[in-house]
């Protein structure tokens, strides 16, 4: 368990001094007055931080299941390049999470990337490298020099368990059909530089949101589970709503195909509680927050991820329908 620094949160400035014993959630979520004006197309890093110029290969990143490697741009900035099916959904999801007031990585999608000094053969992801050495449909995550990862946090035991903001994050993950909510995909970052008095020195975020916008559960074939419009549109959203609580489908039960790998199957089964028994008032609250994001802003999240125009519109419509259902709870 990590201790977060106490400070004057933006929530205090807006709604007054909290009751004694209230949890400071400023390290997880920030109230936003500027949602309607947020540039969702460029996301947390904005237009200024977007990747540009030439890139040079540094090393492969063999952590996780997706092929990745680290590059350096002409200004000396490091980026992690992710290949494969997570590139588009992670870019779109990170922008929507950020637009709702939670913390997110500075992710950018590039339809085409050329990397100097790329090895003749990568350990993972070689199939995504064209014969001329270019890579298509990649996500770049910026390495921020003033932020350092100091650990991970648990969904079950964290400083914000039971708060409106944590329950809202659980509902937001269900909205995005994030089925891979393992604790390893959560990060605690420590800010090294100067921060405002109302900001937290340590921030908590879901740092890997690539397994989103698909079926909502691990299933076969794998092309259905990430960034798949047909699977996302055809999936269930809520499975049970009573007077006080709502159950969401995602993260859903893994397909029986994965009983062939029982460790993974039962591990994913253990994640299902994250989308269950979320207080209706908290799910409604995050719906009201998300309801302040305009249709054009939602479209921008999917445009930034390189989806074709027809899919941008379809994803946007589904997202708006789901947000409306949250608001009606």
VOGU-3710 file (C-alpha; in Angstrom, 3 decimals, decimal comma):
1> xxxxxxxxxx> 0,000/0,000/0,000  1,370/3,404/-0,942  0,706/6,532/1,065  -0,348/9,562/-0,930  0,570/13,078/0,099  -2,258/15,132/1,509  -2,840/18,491/-0,060  -5,456/21,024/-0,966  -7,411/19,367/-3,743  -9,293/21,123/-6,493
11> xxxxxxxxxx> -12,421/19,501/-5,100  -11,969/21,494/-1,895  -11,694/24,696/-3,870  -14,956/23,951/-5,650  -17,227/22,338/-3,073  -15,711/23,467/0,232  -13,891/21,723/3,043  -14,668/17,969/3,180  -15,955/16,318/6,314  -13,387/14,976/8,768
21> xxxxxxxxxx> -12,160/11,597/7,589  -13,160/12,144/3,963  -10,810/10,520/1,444  -8,748/12,851/-0,725  -9,177/11,457/-4,248  -7,181/14,126/-6,092  -4,490/11,529/-6,883  -7,068/9,538/-8,846  -9,529/12,027/-10,324  -9,761/15,802/-10,759
31> xxxxxxxxxx> -12,975/17,819/-11,095  -12,895/19,609/-14,428  -14,471/22,906/-15,389  -13,095/22,700/-18,923  -14,437/19,372/-20,192  -16,262/21,007/-23,096  -13,086/22,743/-24,275  -10,665/19,836/-23,858  -8,768/18,863/-26,999  -9,659/15,182/-27,068
41> xxxxxxxxxx> -8,048/14,685/-30,468  -4,540/15,280/-29,079  -5,297/14,082/-25,548  -3,253/14,592/-22,356  -0,071/15,611/-24,162  -1,762/18,090/-26,452  -0,700/19,053/-29,938  2,696/20,314/-28,796  3,840/16,941/-27,416  2,808/14,817/-30,397
51> xxxxxxxxxx> 5,602/12,671/-31,896  7,395/14,206/-34,828  10,648/13,971/-36,745  12,880/10,915/-36,952  13,040/7,984/-34,539  15,917/5,683/-33,605  15,546/2,210/-32,129  16,890/1,744/-28,585  15,683/-1,627/-27,301  12,801/-4,051/-27,239
61> xxxxxxxxxx> 10,389/-4,027/-24,324  9,523/-7,654/-23,594  7,153/-6,974/-20,691  3,476/-7,834/-21,156  1,913/-9,761/-24,025  1,999/-7,175/-26,816  5,057/-6,458/-28,996  6,747/-3,197/-27,966  10,059/-1,417/-28,305  11,571/1,888/-27,206
71> xxxxxxxxxx> 12,713/4,628/-29,579  14,274/8,078/-29,205  13,208/11,033/-31,323  15,427/13,818/-32,699  14,900/15,865/-29,511  16,084/13,021/-27,284  12,581/12,136/-26,054  11,914/8,442/-25,488  8,727/6,727/-26,670  7,418/3,191/-26,302
81> xxxxxxxxxx> 6,049/1,900/-29,603  3,270/-0,679/-29,302  2,390/-2,822/-32,316  -0,695/-4,857/-33,074  -4,349/-4,880/-32,105  -4,083/-2,662/-29,013  -2,734/0,425/-30,780  -6,052/1,919/-31,866  -8,283/1,081/-28,868  -5,628/2,187/-26,371
91> xxxxxxxxxx> -5,294/5,572/-28,056  -9,059/6,181/-28,069  -9,660/4,836/-24,554  -6,863/6,892/-22,988  -8,400/10,083/-24,372  -11,874/9,321/-23,053  -10,473/8,442/-19,614  -8,537/11,721/-19,554  -11,534/13,723/-20,753  -13,524/12,370/-17,783
101> xxxxxxxxxx> -10,958/13,688/-15,282  -8,873/10,573/-14,593  -5,160/10,368/-15,291  -3,909/8,770/-18,509  -0,709/8,276/-20,463  0,323/10,545/-23,302  -0,557/8,182/-26,150  -0,520/8,966/-29,859  -1,457/6,835/-32,857  0,597/6,919/-36,037
111> xxxxxxxxxx> -0,633/5,209/-39,210  2,949/4,933/-40,464  6,287/4,939/-38,636  9,848/4,647/-39,887  12,511/3,758/-37,328  16,238/4,045/-37,881  18,546/1,218/-36,744  15,634/-1,205/-36,438  16,969/-4,759/-35,915  16,796/-7,141/-38,844
121> xxxxxxxxxx> 14,315/-9,147/-36,825  12,357/-8,305/-33,692  11,770/-10,920/-31,005  8,056/-10,053/-31,120  5,948/-8,285/-33,723  8,066/-8,873/-36,805  4,896/-9,517/-38,827  3,973/-5,854/-38,369  7,170/-4,677/-40,087  6,808/-4,077/-43,831
131> xxxxxxxxxx> 9,533/-5,283/-46,233  10,806/-1,692/-46,520  11,160/-1,470/-42,729  8,167/0,756/-42,059  5,572/-0,045/-39,409  1,852/0,575/-39,769  -0,795/1,411/-37,172  1,318/1,923/-34,052  0,797/3,590/-30,684  3,511/5,756/-29,182
141> xxxxxxxxxx> 3,581/6,420/-25,406  5,753/9,296/-24,284  8,284/8,845/-21,480  7,871/11,903/-19,265  11,087/13,010/-17,566  9,229/14,512/-14,603  7,212/11,359/-13,805  8,556/8,112/-12,405  6,675/4,854/-11,921  7,062/3,803/-8,293
151> xxxxxxxxxx> 4,692/0,840/-8,171  1,326/-0,627/-9,019  -1,992/-0,503/-7,159  -4,650/-3,137/-6,480  -8,303/-2,919/-7,432  -9,297/-4,531/-4,113  -7,013/-2,638/-1,763  -6,149/0,952/-2,592  -6,480/4,348/-0,886  -9,743/5,111/-2,726
161> xxxxxxxxxx> -11,708/1,859/-2,259  -15,410/2,545/-1,830  -15,233/6,160/-2,961  -17,433/7,614/-5,669  -14,361/8,244/-7,814  -13,085/4,650/-7,607  -16,543/3,224/-8,291  -16,851/5,646/-11,180  -13,570/4,350/-12,595  -14,876/0,783/-12,349
171> xxxxxxxxxx> -17,993/1,818/-14,299  -15,839/3,657/-16,840  -13,812/0,490/-17,457  -17,097/-1,353/-18,078  -18,171/1,383/-20,483  -14,988/0,756/-22,454  -15,346/-3,059/-22,216  -11,951/-3,390/-20,552  -11,645/-7,110/-19,751  -7,951/-7,143/-18,762
181> xxxxxxxxxx> -8,137/-5,363/-15,407  -5,161/-7,063/-13,816  -3,386/-5,141/-11,068  -0,184/-5,117/-13,123  -1,944/-2,804/-15,581  -2,308/-0,133/-12,884  0,483/2,343/-12,132  1,424/4,760/-9,387  3,488/7,626/-10,760  5,449/10,144/-8,745
191> xxxxxxxxxx> 5,807/13,638/-10,126  9,359/14,885/-9,837  8,937/18,528/-10,786  6,978/21,491/-9,478  3,248/20,939/-8,997  0,358/23,194/-8,064  -0,741/23,251/-4,385  -3,993/21,416/-5,196  -2,258/18,662/-7,199  -1,100/15,313/-5,826
201> xxxxxxxxxx> 2,563/14,377/-5,897  1,649/10,730/-6,556  -1,029/9,868/-9,104  -2,894/6,622/-9,734  -3,977/5,492/-13,194  -4,943/2,489/-15,289  -1,810/2,486/-17,408  -2,671/-0,214/-19,960  -6,072/0,157/-21,629  -5,385/-1,692/-24,861
211> xxxxxxxxxx> -7,864/-4,528/-24,183  -10,865/-2,278/-24,717  -13,613/-1,460/-27,223  -14,173/-5,074/-28,179  -16,120/-8,029/-26,834  -15,712/-7,223/-23,120  -14,243/-10,650/-22,358  -11,379/-12,859/-23,422  -12,610/-15,049/-26,256  -11,576/-16,712/-29,466
221> xxxxxxxxxx> -10,864/-15,545/-32,126  -8,770/-12,804/-30,578  -9,623/-10,283/-33,286  -12,958/-9,779/-31,503  -11,589/-8,699/-28,139  -9,915/-5,350/-28,880  -11,024/-2,411/-30,993  -13,662/-4,453/-32,797  -16,760/-2,432/-33,674  -19,034/-5,400/-34,278
231> xxxxxxxxxx> -18,069/-7,043/-30,981  -18,354/-3,804/-29,028  -21,741/-2,917/-30,480  -23,084/-6,431/-29,953  -21,910/-6,843/-26,372  -24,004/-6,455/-23,240  -23,477/-3,394/-21,092  -25,377/-4,004/-17,862  -26,486/-7,429/-16,651  -28,422/-6,493/-13,510
241> xxxxxxxxxx> -29,783/-3,301/-11,985  -31,580/-3,177/-8,629  -32,550/-0,370/-6,291  -29,002/0,263/-5,091  -26,487/-1,506/-7,308  -25,667/-2,194/-10,936  -23,749/-5,110/-12,433  -21,911/-4,584/-15,697  -21,008/-7,306/-18,173  -17,357/-6,330/-18,526
251> xxxxxxxxxx> -15,007/-7,764/-17,467  -16,936/-10,808/-18,613  -16,451/-14,545/-18,263  -13,670/-15,770/-20,576  -14,576/-18,096/-23,397  -14,421/-21,825/-22,681  -11,685/-22,085/-25,304  -9,287/-20,701/-22,676  -9,863/-23,609/-20,316  -6,962/-25,013/-22,311
261> xxxxxxxxxx> -4,865/-22,497/-20,349  -6,528/-22,863/-16,924  -4,278/-20,406/-15,108  -5,275/-17,575/-17,442  -8,932/-18,648/-17,497  -9,355/-18,615/-13,724  -7,310/-15,456/-13,329  -9,703/-13,647/-15,678  -12,659/-15,139/-13,812  -11,366/-13,509/-10,635
271> xxxxxxxxxx> -11,562/-10,063/-12,258  -15,313/-10,158/-12,818  -16,133/-8,611/-9,429  -14,667/-5,271/-10,594  -17,733/-4,676/-12,742  -20,237/-6,001/-10,159  -22,206/-4,335/-7,343  -21,274/-0,791/-8,210  -23,543/1,685/-6,397  -26,074/3,104/-8,841
281> xxxxxxxxxx> -25,491/6,641/-7,607  -21,765/6,352/-8,383  -22,363/4,864/-11,829  -24,871/7,643/-12,489  -22,347/10,219/-11,320  -19,674/9,121/-13,814  -22,394/9,049/-16,477  -23,140/12,690/-15,711  -19,441/13,534/-15,947  -19,135/11,725/-19,274
291> xxxxxxxxxx> -22,339/13,379/-20,457  -20,476/16,678/-20,508  -18,185/15,335/-23,243  -19,658/16,385/-26,586  -20,341/14,103/-29,520  -17,600/15,830/-31,499  -15,114/15,238/-28,675  -15,977/11,539/-28,571  -15,539/11,414/-32,341  -12,140/13,060/-31,939
301> xxxxxxxxxx> -11,004/10,258/-29,620  -11,711/7,690/-32,320  -10,382/9,881/-35,131  -7,130/10,240/-33,188  -6,905/6,439/-33,082  -7,023/6,128/-36,848  -10,411/4,449/-37,209  -12,115/4,840/-40,614  -14,834/7,542/-40,706  -17,729/5,051/-40,704
311> xxxxxxxxxx> -16,323/3,286/-37,631  -15,677/6,621/-35,918  -19,364/7,472/-36,246  -20,537/4,020/-35,183  -18,275/3,848/-32,118  -19,369/7,359/-31,157  -23,059/6,481/-31,348  -22,609/3,364/-29,218  -20,576/5,309/-26,677  -23,229/8,005/-26,406
321> xxxxxxxxx> -25,962/5,402/-25,947  -24,008/3,778/-23,113  -23,333/7,111/-21,427  -27,047/7,927/-21,602  -27,829/4,635/-19,877  -25,451/5,532/-17,073  -27,082/8,928/-16,675  -30,494/7,274/-16,384  -29,530/4,898/-13,575
//
